Amino acid sequence: MLEAILFDLDGCLVDSRSPITQSINFALAELGIPGFSERDLYRYIGPPLRESFNDMLSIRGMDCDLAERCVALYRTRYRSVYLTETTVVPGMAATVERIAARLPLAVATSKPLALARPLLEALGLVAHFRIVEGPPLDPRGGTEGKEATVARAIQGLGVAPTAAAMIGDRYHDIEAGRAHGLFTVGVTWGTGDRAELEAARADHVVTSPTELEDLLAGH
């Protein structure tokens, strides 16, 4: 039986597509680099920021040494809008509240903790989570791997990894969960699709918060 649940943040608990994609294109535009469509940028929501900019700069034939400047420009805009432009995924607030009444919850996110906790507070979600873990805010945009973040969250919850579940919308959420022996659940309302989640070998893939809640209740 499950004794604790870990959630990813962006794409799983909250819809952050607008502030993230617009801030990416803002950073590129400030350096005279052509931007990307919002849809094309979805795959960069979740992975480390500098890694994402390295890939985008490579696609545009630009020097990857510009990635650090992109990160700084991105954060200038993102910090000014993310608390008001990010929304809770419809249905997730109630789902999280009901699950938290039965089990201890944690957030394990690739978003720097200095940004993740204020966002959870602004959206009225933080009280449901016993633990909130994210990497330190690296000014260069680097970050620790998701496995390390998940490990700290599990340790903070004080449960065996095999008694916990990892819920996320991208392959790296599933891979990090599997690396620690967690039960893994992929959600399709974020930026990763079913094919990505199944390729990462998620134990289950769900399409709605209600389906997620029913699945967890059965375990």
N, C-alpha and C positions, 0 to 999 in steps of 0.2 A: 504494500500500500504506500502511496505517496505521502511524504511527511512535509514537503515544502515545494514551492514553485518559484522558478526564476523566469522573469520576463525580459525580453529585449525592449528597448524604448521606441526608437524611430521606426515607424512602419508596423509596429505591433501594438503598442499602447496608444501612440499618437500619430497623427498625420502631419508630417513636417515637410512634405514635398515642396510646397510653395516657397517657404523661406529659404530652404536649402538650395533648390535649383536656381532661384533668382539671385541668391548671394554668390553662387558659383559663376553665373554669367556676368554679374557685376564685376567680380574680380578679374575675369578674363578681359572684359571690355575696357577696364581701367588700364590694362597693359596693351591694348590694341589688338587683342587676339579674338578671332571670331568665336562666338558662343555656340551652344548646342540647343536643340529643342528640349523642352521639359521632359518629354518621354525618354529621350536618349540619355538624360542625366539621372534617371531613376536608379540605374545600376550602381551609381556612385553614392547612393544613400545607404550608409551603414559601415562600409569599409573605412579605414583610416584616411583622413583628409589629404595628407601629403601624398599618399599612395595614389589617390584618385586624381589629384592634379598632375602628378607625373604621367599618368596614362593619358589624360586629356591633352597635355602639352605635346606628348609624343605623337598623338593623332594629328595635331595641328602642325607638326614639323617644327616645334619650338624647343628651345633649350630647357631641359628639366631643371636647370639651376633656378629658373623663375618660380618654381613651385613654392618656395618659402615666401616670396612676395605675394603670390596668389593666396596663400593661407592667411596672411595678415590682412589683405584686402577683403577676403571673404568674411573673416571674423568681424571686421569693422562694421559691415552691413548687417551680418547675421545677428550680432548682439543687440542691434538697435530694433530688430523686428521680431525675433523668434518667440518672445513671450506673448506677443499679441497675435501673431500669424499662425502659430501652431495650434492644432485642435485635437481633442481626444477622439479616437476612432469611435464612431457611433456604436453604442452598446457596450463598450469596454469599461466605462466607469462603473456601471451597475454589475457587470460580470466580475470585475476585480473586487468590488466591495463584498459580493457574496462569497467568493472564493476565500478572501481574507478572513471571513468569519469562521472558516474551518481550518485553514492552514496558514502558516507563516509564509510571507511572500518577499521576494527580493527583485530588484532591478539590476541587470547586468548589461551595461551598454558600452558601445565604443565611443559615445559622446563623452567629452571630458566631464568629470564629476562637477566641476565648477559651473558648468552649463546645465547639466542634467538635473541636479537637485532643485535649482530655482525654477526650472520648467515644471517639474512635478508639483512644486508648491503652488505655482501660478495657476495650474490646471486643477488643483484640488485633489490630487491623487496621492501625494506623499504620505499621508497618514496611513494608507493601506499597506505600506511596505516597511518591513522590519529593517531591511538592509537596502541601501542604494550604493552600487559600485560602478565606477567608471574610471578611466585612466586619468592621470594628472594632465593639466593643461600645458601641453608642449607648444611654445610659441612657433616652432618650426612645422607644426602639423603632424609630427610623428606620434605614434601611440603604441601602447602595449598591445599584444595580441589578445583576441577575445578569450582565449583559453585562460590567460592569467586573470582576467577580470572575473570570469566565471568561477575560478578557483577561490578567489577572495570572497565572493558572494556565498559560496557553499560553506566556507569556513566560518563566515559571520553568522550563518543560520544555524550552524552546529549540527548538521545532519549528514548522514552518509550519502555520497553522491548517487548511489543506486536507489536511494529513497526520495530523490528529487527529480523534477522535470524542468527542462529548458524549453521556453516558448519563444519562437522568433520567426521572422519573415524572410531571412536571407540564409544562404548556404553556410556562412561562417558562424551563424548562431547554432545551426545544427551540428556542424563539425566540432565546435567547441564543447557542446553538450556531450556529444558522443565520445570525445577524447577523455572525458571524466566519468563516463559510464552512466550519464543521466538519461532518463526517458525523454525523447525529443519530439516536439510537436511543431510542425511548420504551419504558418497561417498565410492565406492567400490574399488578404486584403492590404498587404503592404506592397513593397516593390519587387519582391521575388515571386515567381510564379510556381505552379505545381511542379513543373518539370525540373526547375532548379532545386526545389526542396526534396523531391524524390531522388534526384541524382546525388544529393548530399546524404541520402539514406535516413531521412526522418522516419521515426517510428509511426507517426500519423501525420496526415495533412488535413486541416480543417478549413472551412470556407466562411465561418461566421463566429462571432463571440458566443452565441448560444450553443453551437456545436462544440466549441472548445470547452465551455462549462460542463456540458453533458459528458464529454469524454473524460474530463478530470474527475468528475463525480463518480464515474465508474471505476476509477483507479484509487 
